[in-house]
Amino acid sequence: MKVFKSRILAVVAALVLLPSACVLAQDGSALPTDKDQKEDESIVRFNGLGRTLLQDTKLGGDVLDTDTTSARRLTDGEFLLDLQINASPNDKTEVQSILRLRNEFGGFFGAGMSVEVRELWAAGVIADALKYHVGDMDLAMTPYTFYNFDEEGSVNLPEAFKPQRDVIHYEQFYGDGNTRRMQGAKLDLGLGFTRILKDADFNAFISRIRGTDFFTLPSRFTTGGQANFSTRTIDEDLGMTADFGFNFVHTFDDRRMGEVTRGIRNTVSSFNWNLQIFRNDEYALSFLGETGMSSIEEKDDSLSYFSRDAVFLEAGLKFELREPKVTVRGSFVDVGPDYFSMAAQAAALTFETKKPFMTDSELIRIYGPCRCLTSRATAPFTPLN
């Protein structure tokens, strides 16, 4: 019988370096206020987040009688500082970077010190109409096309695990809105209307999610976009409005790199809607859903190894009661057995599997809550390597 104990002795977070005009999110914009803009169109702001972690780990039990390799006790930790530098050269351009300074406890004379770039991007507006974003970016579309689902197995998580969960979410770039952290370029365009339609938003992106080794592993790219529309009130008496959109995402391997001949193609397109049938000061009723199709194919030059197509449909009603705030939703879901979206797969955990566990042998280990917290990180975005 083995006993594994881990004690977190100190966790210090939220170290603000310098006061700034606003609080900066790890992936959000931080344009200057009107007052600052009038004083100086070119402005640089500094912000940051620091964390200290000291961990004391002990291992005991009968398993150590035959184990001669595992350390019985280990104390380690680190101090890291994320220094955020945000610059606005003018009122239409913004550049941001995060430098990570990390120092391991026990390292002397700079031996455990490291400096890396955690985030780097530039954004701006072209001709007062087209927004662009280049570098690190957070993307999300719909649950069937491009989506980062919440972790599994963490229902009613104890408050004691909340600091650890927050650290994991921060380290894995898990922001609001089920976004994925990508590297690439994105364009956004918005239009306003005076009749029937209220507004229309268009966006397109491209991102490389894997590099090539110039031999057998091709570069993998994801590209896609959305067109979302909102209507004005269709029926004044009922308060009827409609929101609908078209979604497209395409993941592919570039087989022109090196000696690569084999690669995949995965395309998902969908149509989503939210029709507000009735709304007043007391309650609202909506009809909403999403439908579309997916296809995946693996090729070696001109030879197709396999090809699968499938359709999906989700449609339902949502009832909202204002006071008290109660929401009831029911949906019909029909997803084809061959449906596949590489950028929107739910995390699938194997709760009982062989994993190395602090000894020189492999033992059956049931995943605990800490493992479930990292399920989104372990769910591969490139499952067909």
Phi, psi and omega per residue, in radians:
M1 nan 2.296 -3.123
K2 -1.992 2.637 3.119
V3 -2.222 2.241 -3.127
F4 -2.090 2.090 -3.108
K5 -2.141 2.381 3.087
S6 -2.390 2.233 -3.120
R7 -2.110 2.181 3.034
I8 -1.554 1.976 -3.047
L9 -1.510 -0.567 -3.084
A10 -2.682 2.292 3.025
V11 -2.354 2.039 -3.136
V12 -2.115 2.208 -3.096
A13 -2.343 3.049 3.041
A14 1.067 1.120 3.081
L15 -1.778 1.897 -3.140
V16 -1.561 2.192 -3.048
L17 -1.414 -0.955 -3.099
L18 -2.392 2.540 3.070
P19 -1.146 2.534 -3.129
S20 -2.416 3.090 -3.071
A21 -1.219 -0.442 3.132
C22 -2.738 2.915 3.121
V23 -1.473 2.318 -3.067
L24 -1.716 2.276 3.001
A25 -1.422 2.842 -3.082
Q26 -1.177 -0.376 -3.140
D27 -2.273 0.135 -3.018
G28 -1.704 2.895 3.101
S29 -1.373 2.771 3.139
A30 -2.522 1.057 3.140
L31 -1.169 2.545 -3.110
P32 -1.159 2.726 3.096
T33 -1.258 2.935 -3.135
D34 -1.052 -0.660 -3.138
K35 -1.134 -0.812 3.125
D36 -1.138 -0.624 -3.116
Q37 -1.123 -0.643 3.140
K38 -1.231 -0.621 -3.112
E39 -1.276 -0.708 -3.090
D40 -2.764 2.038 -3.115
E41 -1.228 -0.443 3.094
S42 -1.794 2.052 -3.041
I43 -2.471 2.487 3.108
V44 -2.169 2.298 -3.138
R45 -2.134 2.550 3.107
F46 -2.081 2.398 3.069
N47 -2.599 3.059 -3.133
G48 -3.073 3.007 3.136
L49 -2.496 2.245 3.132
G50 -2.080 2.698 -3.129
R51 -2.619 2.375 3.037
T52 -2.092 2.285 -3.109
L53 -2.315 2.157 3.080
L54 -2.163 2.164 -3.032
Q55 -2.232 2.293 3.101
D56 -2.003 2.079 -3.041
T57 -2.076 2.340 3.097
K58 -2.217 2.564 3.107
L59 -2.258 2.264 -3.133
G60 -2.570 3.011 3.123
G61 2.162 3.046 -3.099
D62 -1.143 -0.422 -3.097
V63 -1.105 -0.408 -3.132
L64 -1.292 -0.196 3.137
D65 -1.108 -0.560 -3.131
T66 -1.940 0.009 -3.114
D67 -1.716 2.039 -3.101
T68 -1.950 0.089 -3.043
T69 -1.927 -0.498 -3.041
S70 -1.407 2.453 3.084
A71 -1.256 2.384 -3.121
R72 -1.328 -0.550 -3.112
R73 -2.571 2.459 -3.120
L74 -2.517 2.236 3.064
T75 -2.102 2.117 3.133
D76 -2.586 3.085 -3.140
G77 3.053 -3.038 -3.102
E78 -2.797 2.784 2.933
F79 -2.184 2.251 3.116
L80 -2.333 2.648 -3.128
L81 -2.374 2.154 3.050
D82 -1.729 1.896 -3.124
L83 -1.673 2.040 -3.105
Q84 -1.739 2.239 3.117
I85 -2.100 2.049 -3.105
N86 -2.114 2.194 -3.084
A87 -2.217 2.442 3.056
S88 -2.138 1.587 -3.133
P89 -1.032 -0.562 3.064
N90 -2.664 -3.094 -3.042
D91 -1.325 -0.003 -3.130
K92 -2.120 0.096 -3.081
T93 -2.383 2.448 3.101
E94 -2.464 2.371 3.122
V95 -2.261 2.396 -3.124
Q96 -2.460 2.474 3.053
S97 -2.467 2.667 3.049
I98 -2.206 2.072 3.087
L99 -1.738 2.223 3.137
R100 -1.764 2.101 3.049
L101 -1.854 2.150 -3.035
R102 -2.293 2.368 3.139
N103 -2.345 2.081 3.135
E104 -1.431 2.404 3.051
F105 -1.150 2.361 -3.107
G106 1.760 -0.199 3.091
G107 -1.544 2.350 -3.074
F108 -2.053 2.582 3.079
F109 0.950 0.704 3.097
G110 1.403 0.145 -3.091
A111 -1.162 -0.597 -3.120
G112 -1.771 0.321 -3.072
M113 -1.651 2.421 3.079
S114 -2.504 2.608 3.104
V115 -2.281 2.257 3.132
E116 -2.533 2.789 3.088
V117 -1.617 1.976 -3.115
R118 -1.486 -0.560 -3.091
E119 -2.659 2.473 3.099
L120 -2.714 2.167 3.100
W121 -2.745 2.817 3.072
A122 -2.337 2.468 -3.122
A123 -2.485 2.747 3.135
G124 -3.071 -3.010 -3.111
V125 -2.216 2.331 3.116
I126 -1.877 2.169 3.072
A127 0.983 0.572 3.111
D128 0.989 0.419 -3.083
A129 -2.443 -0.744 -3.006
L130 -1.870 2.102 3.089
K131 -1.590 2.464 3.076
Y132 -2.246 2.680 3.121
H133 -2.536 2.162 -3.096
V134 -2.222 2.337 3.136
G135 1.969 -2.502 3.105
D136 -1.222 2.379 -3.123
M137 -2.664 2.709 3.113
D138 -1.908 2.177 -3.047
L139 -2.179 2.556 3.020
A140 -2.746 2.503 3.100
M141 -2.160 -1.797 3.122
T142 -2.138 2.848 -3.103
P143 -1.067 -0.318 -3.129
Y144 -1.761 -0.108 -3.079
T145 -2.059 -1.081 -3.086
F146 -2.509 1.894 -2.946
Y147 -2.818 2.526 3.081
N148 -2.021 1.752 -3.017
F149 -1.232 2.733 3.081
D150 -1.135 2.716 -3.127
E151 -1.166 2.683 3.136
E152 -1.661 2.711 2.992
G153 1.387 0.228 -3.101
S154 -2.078 0.634 3.092
V155 -1.276 2.357 -3.124
N156 0.960 0.869 -3.134
L157 -1.154 2.285 3.127
P158 -1.044 2.598 -3.111
E159 -1.096 -0.437 -3.136
A160 -1.124 -0.449 -3.133
F161 -1.570 -0.077 -3.060
K162 -1.075 -0.779 3.097
P163 -1.023 -0.701 3.129
Q164 -1.169 -0.704 3.110
R165 -1.098 -0.737 3.132
D166 -1.092 -0.686 3.115
V167 -1.133 -0.771 -3.137
I168 -1.095 -0.783 3.137
H169 -1.091 -0.700 3.131
Y170 -1.164 -0.757 -3.112
E171 -1.167 -0.574 -3.119
Q172 -1.643 0.136 3.114
F173 1.066 0.703 3.094
Y174 -1.515 1.658 3.133
G175 -1.641 -2.966 3.102
D176 -1.307 2.658 3.067
G177 1.481 0.271 3.092
N178 0.951 0.816 -3.118
T179 -1.523 2.791 2.998
R180 -1.939 2.430 3.068
R181 -1.426 2.116 -3.097
M182 -2.214 2.951 3.041
Q183 -2.243 2.112 -3.104
G184 3.009 -2.450 -3.115
A185 -2.422 2.602 -3.111
K186 -2.514 2.494 3.083
L187 -2.152 2.451 3.122
D188 -2.303 2.422 3.112
L189 -2.446 2.287 3.126
G190 -2.138 2.460 3.136
L191 -2.238 2.513 3.076
G192 -1.999 2.579 -3.092
F193 -2.260 2.780 -3.124
T194 -1.839 -0.292 -3.113
R195 -2.328 2.463 3.079
I196 1.093 -1.286 3.101
L197 -1.405 2.487 3.069
K198 -1.575 -0.844 3.096
D199 -2.770 2.870 3.098
A200 -2.447 2.334 -3.136
D201 -2.134 2.305 3.138
F202 -2.181 2.446 3.052
N203 -2.581 2.646 3.110
A204 -2.526 2.593 -3.101
F205 -2.582 2.820 2.987
I206 -2.537 2.452 -3.086
S207 -2.622 2.481 3.023
R208 -1.694 2.171 -3.074
I209 -1.853 -0.110 3.094
R210 -2.773 2.396 3.089
G211 -1.548 2.974 -3.133
T212 -1.764 2.704 3.013
D213 -1.743 0.079 3.102
F214 1.173 0.236 3.087
F215 -2.231 -1.368 -3.064
T216 -1.983 -0.198 -3.073
L217 -1.909 1.980 -3.106
P218 -1.461 2.789 2.991
S219 -1.181 2.496 -3.135
R220 -2.090 2.303 -3.091
F221 -2.150 2.671 2.992
T222 -2.235 2.290 3.094
T223 -2.397 2.728 -3.119
G224 3.046 -2.963 -3.133
G225 -3.113 3.042 -3.131
Q226 -2.417 2.676 2.967
A227 -2.343 1.893 -3.077
N228 -1.972 2.412 -3.083
F229 -2.257 2.509 3.055
S230 -2.250 2.379 -3.126
T231 -1.734 2.807 2.968
R232 -1.365 3.071 -3.096
T233 -1.064 2.093 -3.120
I234 -1.376 -0.741 3.125
D235 -2.254 2.000 -3.089
E236 -1.126 -0.666 -3.102
D237 -1.168 -0.678 -3.114
L238 -1.586 -0.303 -3.027
G239 1.228 0.607 -3.053
M240 -1.406 2.229 3.039
T241 -2.386 2.924 -3.131
A242 -2.484 2.372 2.993
D243 -2.124 2.322 3.129
F244 -2.611 2.788 -3.083
G245 -2.764 2.797 3.080
F246 -2.037 2.374 -3.051
N247 -2.249 2.493 -3.139
F248 -2.586 2.313 3.070
V249 -2.490 2.385 -3.068
H250 -2.363 2.106 3.106
T251 -1.959 2.268 -3.045
F252 -2.603 2.734 3.051
D253 -1.732 2.370 3.085
D254 -1.538 1.765 -3.054
R255 -1.482 0.131 3.115
R256 -1.561 -0.064 -3.102
M257 -1.536 2.208 3.056
G258 1.075 -2.407 -3.123
E259 -1.797 0.340 -3.105
V260 -1.235 2.335 3.088
T261 -2.169 -0.228 -3.028
R262 -2.033 2.392 -3.140
G263 -2.874 3.036 -3.070
I264 -2.062 2.795 3.004
R265 -2.350 2.183 3.138
N266 -2.314 2.056 -3.087
T267 -2.168 2.325 3.086
V268 -2.321 2.270 3.062
S269 -2.294 2.540 -3.082
S270 -2.669 2.871 3.052
F271 -2.235 2.186 3.137
N272 -2.125 2.672 -3.084
W273 -2.585 2.754 3.047
N274 -2.562 1.709 -3.125
L275 -1.705 1.952 3.100
Q276 -1.454 1.838 -3.036
I277 -1.316 -0.737 -3.072
F278 -2.598 2.481 3.116
R279 -2.725 2.300 3.010
N280 -2.502 -2.857 -3.088
D281 -1.296 -0.215 -3.067
E282 -1.844 -0.721 -3.105
Y283 -2.702 2.958 3.140
A284 -2.531 2.594 3.138
L285 -2.276 2.272 -3.085
S286 -2.313 2.595 3.021
F287 -1.992 2.081 -3.011
L288 -2.476 2.853 3.126
G289 2.936 -3.014 3.134
E290 -2.669 2.470 3.096
T291 -2.493 2.653 -3.128
G292 3.075 -2.808 -3.103
M293 -2.574 2.760 3.095
S294 -2.330 2.687 3.061
S295 -2.523 2.507 3.084
I296 -2.438 2.432 -3.097
E297 -2.546 2.452 3.048
E298 -2.055 2.238 -3.072
K299 -2.174 2.631 2.953
D300 -2.198 1.778 -2.944
D301 1.003 -2.055 -3.117
S302 -1.694 -0.067 -3.108
L303 -1.558 2.229 3.136
S304 -1.683 2.084 3.140
Y305 -1.315 -0.786 3.062
F306 -2.723 2.745 3.124
S307 -2.591 2.271 -3.112
R308 -2.330 2.414 3.068
D309 -2.251 2.597 3.126
A310 -2.762 2.765 3.084
V311 -2.099 2.807 3.115
F312 -2.512 2.692 3.132
L313 -2.590 2.270 2.998
E314 -2.354 2.128 -3.122
A315 -2.521 2.471 -3.114
G316 -2.938 -3.108 3.139
L317 -2.027 2.537 3.080
K318 -2.247 2.215 -3.136
F319 -2.003 2.219 -3.128
E320 -2.082 2.231 3.071
L321 -1.874 2.145 -3.033
R322 -1.173 -0.925 -3.106
E323 -2.236 1.997 -0.137
P324 -1.239 2.872 -3.085
K325 -1.303 1.781 -3.122
V326 -2.298 2.344 3.100
T327 -2.212 2.227 3.111
V328 -2.141 2.271 -3.112
R329 -2.369 2.395 3.053
G330 -2.321 2.380 -3.050
S331 -2.389 2.649 2.961
F332 -1.801 2.221 -3.078
V333 -2.190 2.247 3.077
D334 -2.406 1.867 -3.105
V335 -2.037 2.204 3.141
G336 -1.093 2.590 -3.083
P337 -1.114 -0.377 -3.124
D338 -1.790 0.212 3.086
Y339 -1.115 2.378 3.141
F340 -2.661 2.195 3.013
S341 -2.268 1.969 -3.049
M342 -1.117 -0.479 -3.076
A343 -1.743 0.141 -3.097
A344 -2.537 0.671 3.125
Q345 -1.597 2.348 3.057
A346 -1.182 2.604 3.117
A347 -1.159 2.270 3.127
A348 -2.004 1.911 -3.101
L349 -1.663 2.412 2.947
T350 -1.675 1.794 -2.988
F351 -1.315 -0.151 3.082
E352 -2.424 1.898 -3.093
T353 -2.700 2.907 3.134
K354 -1.467 2.176 3.093
K355 -2.418 2.487 3.046
P356 -1.089 2.323 -3.031
F357 -2.377 1.390 2.949
M358 1.050 0.242 3.114
T359 -2.394 3.133 3.120
D360 -1.579 0.303 3.080
S361 -2.357 2.918 3.112
E362 -1.756 2.263 -3.116
L363 -2.113 2.612 3.040
I364 -1.201 2.161 -3.111
R365 -2.235 2.264 3.046
I366 -1.488 2.223 -3.133
Y367 -1.128 2.326 3.091
G368 -1.700 -2.994 -3.061
P369 -1.113 -0.553 -3.138
C370 -1.147 -0.645 3.124
R371 -1.202 -0.685 -3.137
C372 -1.124 -0.535 -3.138
L373 -1.115 -0.473 -3.094
T374 -1.765 0.272 -3.046
S375 -1.100 -0.587 3.130
R376 -1.201 -0.491 3.112
A377 -1.308 -0.587 -3.100
T378 -1.460 -0.337 3.085
A379 -1.221 2.003 -2.997
P380 -1.267 2.405 3.032
F381 -1.435 -0.245 3.141
T382 -2.163 1.259 -3.007
P383 -1.307 -0.188 -3.081
L384 -1.960 0.830 3.124
N385 -1.190 nan nan
